[in-house]
Amino acid sequence: MATESPATRRVQVAEHPRLLKLKEMFNSKFGSIPKFYVRAPGRVNIIGEHIDYCGYSVLPMAVEQDVLIAVEPVKTYTLQLANTNPLYPDFSTSANNIQIDKTKPLWHNYFLCGVKGIQEHFGLSNLTGMNCLVDGNIPPSSGLSSSSALVCCAGLVTLTALGRNLSKVELAEICAKSERYIGTEGGGMDQSISFLAEEGTAKLIEFSPLRATDVKLPSGAVFVIANSCVEMNKAATSHFNIRVMECRLAAKLLAKYKSLQWDKVLRLEEVQAKLGISLEEMLLVTEDALHPEPYNPEEICRCLGISLEELRTQILSPNTEDVLIFKLYQRAKHVYSEAARVLQFKKICEEAPEDMVQLLGELMNQSHMSCRDMYECSCPELDQLVDICRKFGAQGSRLTGAGWGGCTVSIVPADKLPSFLANVHKAYYQRSDGSLAPEKQSLSATKPGASERYEDNT
């Protein structure tokens, strides 16, 4: 239940090879043994891309790939971080003076986001020191939420070390807010599913207030994740935050057009809620109010009756104030149509018609087309991979996560799975000489997980 705290399980570490290996590495690194372990899963978003930060529901599920951290609270006020992956260097800082550098999305900064979120929630000036060893098997910059899983894991680590308790919903909201310390203006889907996931089901995640509803996926189909192997770190580029700002500006222009108090409006969902009309009607309002040609800052200022200085300082974020072109019509069209697809997807899952897999696949295909053409968050490799997946048996395939690289998710009839995997592997991941391209990884079918804590019962 969402009102409960994340589960704590007592386990025999010796019976869990990954935990045992982490324990041994921790002992080698710090000369002691962990007091507890914390796990947070990655996620795949089945449908509902780039709409959580606009206030709309999304439909993700957790995956078995996760972040796992071994922890030992210490009496010093030093936070020592190490990673099992040698690509990520050790980091040490005072637990009472946490500084997060937005200009450098280094791995330890995501951990610090989670720590700082808990610290600020409880208004603590003194934090206990900790030795932490991080192990993750979510491919980085793949659109499966490796960074948010680390933020969530660090938040739960800090909460546990302090001996405090929070509900899953409270933790999700704190971690969603604290990840913005790194400079990304995300909406909260990733943190929510990391804490609210349950095995065997996807979730409809709704916001304001945050809540999660089970969505039973078709038993005759499998959701397959395929990595395009194009990495995209959304904190290291401006693409993501520009889209957030384009949606914010579109919301303000739509509100102004309908004579609403536009200066208080931040999200496209707020315009719909204030007008009390359907998503389909919002698409018609968008057609009337916005033009397909890009807007420049001067035109936006004229529409809103504000100065360029007010636009830059009061509306735009620091990393978008120099942007010269905003595609407001296209972004709003994507958001309102994608929000409608999420609700249609859930309705089909509930009604379970005979052609359910085909209908869900069509919605996923429409979603990818909108992400590619209206939101412009795809890339040639993702489009190629989507086409390959459809060619070899997927009823639907789409990019998942922020885009501009990362993964696709496909709905595949269960009886076609073996041939689908073999053919996609050959068509996308294998060189013409039969060897695997070194930068291309394999595919995985999804299996939901959930954030939890482990205590060594050995």
C-alpha positions as CSV (number, residue, x, y, z in Angstrom):
1,M,0.0,0.0,0.0
2,A,1.1,3.5,-0.8
3,T,0.6,4.7,2.8
4,E,3.1,2.0,4.1
5,S,6.8,2.5,4.4
6,P,9.0,0.5,2.0
7,A,9.4,-3.1,3.1
8,T,12.3,-4.4,5.3
9,R,13.3,-8.0,4.8
10,R,15.6,-10.0,6.9
11,V,17.7,-12.2,4.6
12,Q,20.6,-14.7,4.7
13,V,23.1,-12.7,2.7
14,A,25.1,-15.9,2.0
15,E,22.1,-17.2,0.1
16,H,22.0,-14.2,-2.3
17,P,25.1,-14.2,-4.5
18,R,24.8,-10.5,-5.5
19,L,24.4,-9.4,-1.8
20,L,27.2,-11.6,-0.7
21,K,29.6,-10.2,-3.4
22,L,28.6,-6.7,-2.4
23,K,29.2,-7.5,1.3
24,E,32.7,-8.9,0.5
25,M,33.6,-5.9,-1.7
26,F,32.3,-3.5,1.0
27,N,34.6,-5.3,3.6
28,S,37.5,-5.0,1.2
29,K,36.9,-1.3,0.6
30,F,36.0,-0.1,4.1
31,G,37.3,-2.8,6.4
32,S,33.9,-3.5,8.0
33,I,30.6,-5.1,7.1
34,P,27.4,-3.3,6.0
35,K,24.6,-2.8,8.6
36,F,21.9,-2.9,5.9
37,Y,21.2,-2.9,2.2
38,V,18.7,-0.9,0.1
39,R,17.4,-1.6,-3.4
40,A,15.5,0.6,-5.9
41,P,14.4,-0.6,-9.3
42,G,14.5,1.1,-12.7
43,R,11.4,1.4,-14.7
44,V,10.0,1.1,-18.2
45,N,7.3,3.6,-19.2
46,I,4.8,1.6,-21.3
47,I,2.9,4.7,-22.5
48,G,2.7,8.4,-21.4
49,E,5.9,10.1,-22.5
50,H,6.9,13.6,-21.4
51,I,3.5,14.3,-19.8
52,D,4.1,13.7,-16.1
53,Y,5.7,17.2,-15.7
54,C,2.6,18.6,-17.5
55,G,0.4,17.1,-14.7
56,Y,-0.9,14.0,-16.6
57,S,-1.1,10.3,-15.7
58,V,1.5,7.9,-16.9
59,L,1.7,4.1,-17.1
60,P,5.0,2.6,-16.1
61,M,6.2,-0.6,-14.4
62,A,9.3,-1.4,-12.5
63,V,11.9,-3.7,-14.1
64,E,14.2,-6.2,-12.3
65,Q,17.3,-4.1,-13.1
66,D,18.1,-2.0,-10.1
67,V,20.4,0.0,-7.9
68,L,21.6,-1.8,-4.7
69,I,23.5,-0.1,-2.0
70,A,25.4,-1.6,1.0
71,V,25.4,0.8,4.0
72,E,27.3,1.3,7.3
73,P,26.4,4.4,9.4
74,V,29.5,5.7,11.1
75,K,30.1,8.1,14.0
76,T,32.1,10.6,11.9
77,Y,30.2,13.2,9.9
78,T,31.8,12.0,6.6
79,L,29.8,10.5,3.7
80,Q,32.0,8.1,1.8
81,L,30.7,6.7,-1.5
82,A,32.2,4.0,-3.7
83,N,30.9,2.2,-6.7
84,T,31.4,-1.4,-7.9
85,N,31.9,0.0,-11.4
86,P,35.4,1.3,-11.8
87,L,34.2,3.9,-14.3
88,Y,32.6,5.8,-11.3
89,P,35.3,7.2,-9.0
90,D,35.1,7.2,-5.2
91,F,33.7,10.4,-3.5
92,S,33.9,11.8,0.0
93,T,32.2,14.8,1.5
94,S,31.0,16.2,4.8
95,A,27.5,15.0,5.6
96,N,26.6,18.4,6.9
97,N,27.8,20.4,3.9
98,I,26.3,18.8,0.8
99,Q,27.0,20.7,-2.4
100,I,25.5,19.6,-5.7
101,D,27.1,20.9,-8.8
102,K,24.4,21.3,-11.5
103,T,27.0,21.9,-14.2
104,K,28.4,18.3,-13.8
105,P,25.9,15.4,-13.6
106,L,28.5,13.1,-12.0
107,W,27.2,9.9,-10.5
108,H,27.7,10.9,-6.8
109,N,25.6,14.1,-7.3
110,Y,22.5,11.9,-7.8
111,F,23.2,10.2,-4.5
112,L,23.6,13.6,-2.8
113,C,20.2,14.6,-4.2
114,G,18.5,11.8,-2.3
115,V,20.5,12.6,0.9
116,K,19.7,16.3,0.7
117,G,16.0,15.7,0.1
118,I,15.6,13.7,3.3
119,Q,17.8,16.1,5.2
120,E,15.7,19.1,4.2
121,H,12.4,17.3,4.7
122,F,13.2,16.8,8.4
123,G,15.0,20.1,8.7
124,L,18.2,18.4,10.0
125,S,21.5,20.3,10.3
126,N,23.5,17.3,11.5
127,L,23.5,14.1,9.5
128,T,25.2,10.9,10.5
129,G,28.2,9.8,8.4
130,M,27.9,6.8,6.2
131,N,30.1,4.4,4.2
132,C,28.2,3.3,1.1
133,L,29.0,0.9,-1.8
134,V,26.7,1.3,-4.8
135,D,26.0,-1.5,-7.3
136,G,23.8,-0.9,-10.3
137,N,22.8,-3.0,-13.3
138,I,20.5,-0.5,-15.1
139,P,22.2,0.5,-18.3
140,P,23.1,4.2,-17.8
141,S,21.5,6.9,-20.0
142,S,19.2,4.3,-21.5
143,G,15.8,5.7,-20.5
144,L,15.2,3.1,-17.8
145,S,15.7,5.6,-15.0
146,S,19.1,4.6,-13.6
147,S,19.6,8.1,-12.2
148,S,16.2,8.3,-10.5
149,A,16.7,4.8,-9.0
150,L,20.0,6.1,-7.5
151,V,18.3,9.2,-6.0
152,C,15.5,7.0,-4.6
153,C,17.9,4.5,-3.2
154,A,20.0,7.2,-1.6
155,G,16.8,8.8,-0.1
156,L,15.8,5.4,1.5
157,V,19.4,4.8,2.6
158,T,19.4,8.2,4.5
159,L,16.0,7.6,6.0
160,T,17.0,4.2,7.3
161,A,20.3,5.4,8.7
162,L,18.4,8.1,10.6
163,G,16.0,5.6,12.0
164,R,13.1,7.6,10.6
165,N,9.9,6.5,8.7
166,L,8.0,7.9,5.7
167,S,5.3,6.4,3.5
168,K,6.1,5.3,0.0
169,V,4.2,8.3,-1.4
170,E,6.1,10.8,0.8
171,L,9.4,9.3,-0.2
172,A,8.4,9.4,-3.9
173,E,7.4,13.1,-3.6
174,I,10.6,14.0,-1.7
175,C,12.9,12.2,-4.2
176,A,11.1,13.7,-7.2
177,K,11.6,17.2,-5.8
178,S,15.2,16.6,-4.7
179,E,16.3,15.2,-8.1
180,R,15.7,18.8,-9.4
181,Y,18.9,19.8,-7.5
182,I,20.8,18.2,-10.4
183,G,19.1,20.6,-12.8
184,T,16.4,18.5,-14.5
185,E,12.8,19.6,-14.3
186,G,11.2,16.2,-14.2
187,G,7.7,15.4,-13.2
188,G,7.8,12.5,-10.7
189,M,7.0,9.4,-12.6
190,D,10.4,7.7,-12.1
191,Q,10.5,8.1,-8.4
192,S,6.8,7.2,-8.0
193,I,7.0,3.8,-9.7
194,S,10.3,3.1,-8.0
195,F,8.6,3.2,-4.6
196,L,5.0,2.3,-5.5
197,A,5.7,-0.7,-7.9
198,E,4.2,-4.1,-7.1
199,E,5.2,-7.4,-8.7
200,G,3.0,-8.6,-11.4
201,T,1.3,-5.3,-12.4
202,A,1.9,-2.0,-14.1
203,K,0.6,1.1,-12.5
204,L,-1.3,4.1,-13.6
205,I,0.5,6.9,-11.7
206,E,-1.6,10.1,-11.2
207,F,-0.4,13.3,-9.7
208,S,-1.8,16.1,-7.3
209,P,-2.3,14.1,-5.2
210,L,0.1,11.3,-6.0
211,R,-1.6,7.9,-6.3
212,A,-1.1,4.6,-8.1
213,T,-3.7,2.2,-9.5
214,D,-3.0,-1.4,-10.7
215,V,-3.2,-2.0,-14.4
216,K,-3.4,-5.7,-15.4
217,L,-1.5,-6.2,-18.6
218,P,-2.6,-8.8,-21.2
219,S,-1.5,-12.3,-20.2
220,G,-0.9,-13.3,-23.8
221,A,1.7,-10.7,-24.5
222,V,5.2,-9.8,-23.3
223,F,6.7,-6.3,-23.1
224,V,10.3,-6.4,-24.4
225,I,12.9,-3.6,-23.8
226,A,15.5,-3.1,-26.4
227,N,18.5,-0.8,-26.0
228,S,19.4,1.4,-29.0
229,C,22.8,1.9,-27.3
230,V,22.6,5.6,-28.0
231,E,23.3,7.2,-24.6
232,M,21.4,10.3,-23.6
233,N,22.0,11.9,-20.2
234,K,19.1,14.4,-19.8
235,A,21.0,16.4,-17.1
236,A,24.0,16.8,-19.4
237,T,22.0,18.4,-22.3
238,S,19.3,21.1,-22.6
239,H,16.8,19.0,-24.7
240,F,14.7,17.9,-21.8
241,N,14.5,21.2,-20.0
242,I,13.6,23.0,-23.2
243,R,10.7,20.7,-23.7
244,V,9.6,21.4,-20.1
245,M,9.7,25.1,-20.8
246,E,7.9,24.8,-24.2
247,C,5.1,23.1,-22.4
248,R,5.0,25.7,-19.7
249,L,4.9,28.5,-22.3
250,A,2.2,26.7,-24.3
251,A,0.1,26.4,-21.1
252,K,0.4,30.1,-20.4
253,L,-0.5,31.1,-24.0
254,L,-3.5,28.8,-24.0
255,A,-4.6,30.2,-20.6
256,K,-4.3,33.7,-21.9
257,Y,-6.3,32.9,-25.0
258,K,-9.1,31.5,-22.8
259,S,-8.9,34.6,-20.5
260,L,-7.6,32.6,-17.5
261,Q,-5.2,33.9,-15.0
262,W,-2.2,32.8,-17.1
263,D,0.6,34.0,-14.8
264,K,-0.4,31.4,-12.2
265,V,-0.5,28.5,-14.7
266,L,2.6,26.2,-15.0
267,R,1.2,23.0,-16.5
268,L,-0.9,22.1,-19.5
269,E,-3.2,20.0,-17.3
270,E,-4.1,23.1,-15.2
271,V,-5.6,24.7,-18.4
272,Q,-7.8,21.7,-19.0
273,A,-8.9,21.5,-15.4
274,K,-9.7,25.2,-15.2
275,L,-11.7,25.0,-18.4
276,G,-13.4,21.8,-17.4
277,I,-13.3,20.3,-20.9
278,S,-12.1,17.0,-22.3
279,L,-8.6,16.2,-23.8
280,E,-10.1,16.0,-27.2
281,E,-11.6,19.5,-26.7
282,M,-8.2,20.8,-25.5
283,L,-6.7,19.6,-28.8
284,L,-9.3,21.8,-30.6
285,V,-8.5,24.8,-28.4
286,T,-4.8,24.2,-29.2
287,E,-5.6,24.3,-32.9
288,D,-7.4,27.7,-32.5
289,A,-4.9,29.3,-30.0
290,L,-1.5,28.3,-31.2
291,H,0.2,28.3,-34.7
292,P,2.4,25.5,-36.0
293,E,5.2,27.9,-36.8
294,P,7.9,28.2,-34.1
295,Y,7.5,31.1,-31.6
296,N,10.5,33.4,-30.8
297,P,10.9,35.1,-27.4
298,E,9.6,38.5,-28.7
299,E,6.3,37.0,-30.0
300,I,5.8,35.2,-26.7
301,C,6.3,38.4,-24.9
302,R,3.8,40.2,-27.1
303,C,1.2,37.5,-26.6
304,L,1.6,37.6,-22.8
305,G,2.2,41.4,-22.5
306,I,5.5,41.0,-20.7
307,S,9.1,42.2,-21.3
308,L,12.0,39.9,-22.4
309,E,13.5,40.4,-19.0
310,E,10.3,39.2,-17.3
311,L,10.2,36.2,-19.6
312,R,13.8,35.2,-18.8
313,T,13.7,35.8,-15.1
314,Q,10.2,34.9,-14.1
315,I,9.3,32.0,-16.5
316,L,12.3,30.4,-18.2
317,S,14.8,28.3,-16.2
318,P,18.5,29.4,-16.2
319,N,19.5,26.8,-18.8
320,T,16.7,27.8,-21.2
321,E,16.8,31.6,-21.1
322,D,18.9,31.9,-24.2
323,V,16.7,29.6,-26.4
324,L,15.6,31.4,-29.5
325,I,12.8,29.1,-30.9
326,F,9.9,27.4,-29.0
327,K,7.6,24.9,-30.8
328,L,4.5,25.4,-28.6
329,Y,1.8,24.0,-30.9
330,Q,3.6,20.7,-31.5
331,R,4.4,20.2,-27.8
332,A,0.9,20.9,-26.6
333,K,-0.6,18.6,-29.3
334,H,1.7,15.8,-28.2
335,V,0.9,16.2,-24.5
336,Y,-2.9,16.3,-24.9
337,S,-3.0,13.4,-27.4
338,E,-0.6,11.3,-25.3
339,A,-2.6,11.9,-22.1
340,A,-5.6,10.6,-24.0
341,R,-3.7,7.5,-25.1
342,V,-2.8,6.7,-21.6
343,L,-6.4,6.7,-20.5
344,Q,-7.4,4.6,-23.6
345,F,-4.6,2.1,-22.8
346,K,-5.9,1.6,-19.2
347,K,-9.5,1.3,-20.5
348,I,-8.6,-1.4,-22.9
349,C,-6.7,-3.3,-20.2
350,E,-9.7,-3.2,-18.0
351,E,-12.2,-4.2,-20.7
352,A,-9.9,-6.9,-22.1
353,P,-11.4,-7.3,-25.6
354,E,-10.3,-10.1,-27.9
355,D,-8.1,-7.9,-30.0
356,M,-6.6,-6.3,-26.9
357,V,-3.0,-6.8,-27.8
358,Q,-3.5,-5.3,-31.3
359,L,-5.4,-2.3,-29.8
360,L,-2.7,-1.6,-27.2
361,G,0.0,-2.0,-29.9
362,E,-1.7,0.7,-32.1
363,L,-1.7,3.1,-29.2
364,M,2.0,2.5,-28.6
365,N,2.7,3.1,-32.3
366,Q,0.7,6.3,-32.3
367,S,2.7,7.4,-29.2
368,H,6.0,6.8,-31.0
369,M,4.8,8.7,-34.0
370,S,3.9,11.7,-31.8
371,C,7.2,11.5,-29.9
372,R,9.1,11.5,-33.2
373,D,7.1,14.1,-35.1
374,M,5.5,16.4,-32.6
375,Y,7.8,16.2,-29.6
376,E,11.0,15.5,-31.6
377,C,12.5,13.4,-28.9
378,S,13.5,10.4,-31.0
379,C,16.7,9.7,-33.0
380,P,17.5,7.7,-36.2
381,E,18.6,4.7,-34.2
382,L,15.4,4.5,-32.1
383,D,13.3,4.9,-35.2
384,Q,15.3,2.1,-36.9
385,L,14.9,-0.2,-33.8
386,V,11.1,0.5,-33.6
387,D,10.7,-0.4,-37.3
388,I,12.7,-3.6,-36.8
389,C,10.7,-4.6,-33.8
390,R,7.4,-4.1,-35.7
391,K,8.7,-6.0,-38.7
392,F,9.5,-9.1,-36.6
393,G,6.3,-9.4,-34.7
394,A,5.7,-6.6,-32.3
395,Q,2.1,-5.4,-32.3
396,G,3.4,-2.0,-31.1
397,S,6.8,-0.4,-30.4
398,R,7.8,3.0,-29.2
399,L,10.7,4.8,-27.5
400,T,10.5,4.8,-23.8
401,G,12.0,7.3,-21.3
402,A,13.1,10.8,-22.2
403,G,14.3,9.7,-25.7
404,W,17.0,11.1,-28.0
405,G,18.5,7.7,-27.4
406,G,18.0,4.9,-24.8
407,C,15.5,2.1,-25.2
408,T,12.3,1.0,-27.0
409,V,9.5,-1.0,-25.4
410,S,7.5,-3.4,-27.6
411,I,4.3,-5.4,-27.0
412,V,4.9,-8.9,-28.5
413,P,2.5,-11.9,-28.6
414,A,3.9,-14.5,-26.2
415,D,4.0,-17.2,-28.9
416,K,6.1,-15.0,-31.2
417,L,8.7,-14.1,-28.5
418,P,11.5,-16.6,-29.4
419,S,11.5,-15.7,-33.1
420,F,11.1,-12.0,-32.3
421,L,14.2,-11.9,-30.0
422,A,16.3,-13.9,-32.5
423,N,15.4,-11.7,-35.5
424,V,15.7,-8.4,-33.7
425,H,19.0,-9.5,-32.3
426,K,20.3,-10.4,-35.7
427,A,18.9,-7.3,-37.5
428,Y,20.0,-4.6,-35.0
429,Y,22.7,-6.0,-32.7
430,Q,24.7,-8.3,-35.0
431,R,27.3,-7.2,-37.6
432,S,27.0,-8.5,-41.2
433,D,29.9,-10.9,-40.4
434,G,27.9,-12.5,-37.6
435,S,29.8,-10.9,-34.6
436,L,28.1,-8.6,-32.1
437,A,28.7,-4.9,-32.5
438,P,30.7,-4.1,-29.3
439,E,28.6,-1.1,-28.4
440,K,25.3,-2.9,-28.8
441,Q,23.8,-4.9,-25.9
442,S,21.1,-7.5,-25.9
443,L,17.3,-7.4,-25.2
444,S,15.4,-8.1,-22.0
445,A,11.8,-8.9,-21.2
446,T,10.4,-7.0,-18.3
447,K,9.7,-8.2,-14.7
448,P,8.4,-5.7,-12.1
449,G,10.3,-5.1,-8.9
450,A,9.9,-2.7,-5.9
451,S,12.1,-0.6,-3.6
452,E,12.9,-2.3,-0.3
453,R,15.5,-2.8,2.4
454,Y,17.5,-5.8,3.5
455,E,19.0,-6.7,6.9
456,D,21.6,-9.4,7.2
457,N,20.1,-12.2,9.2
458,T,23.2,-14.4,8.9
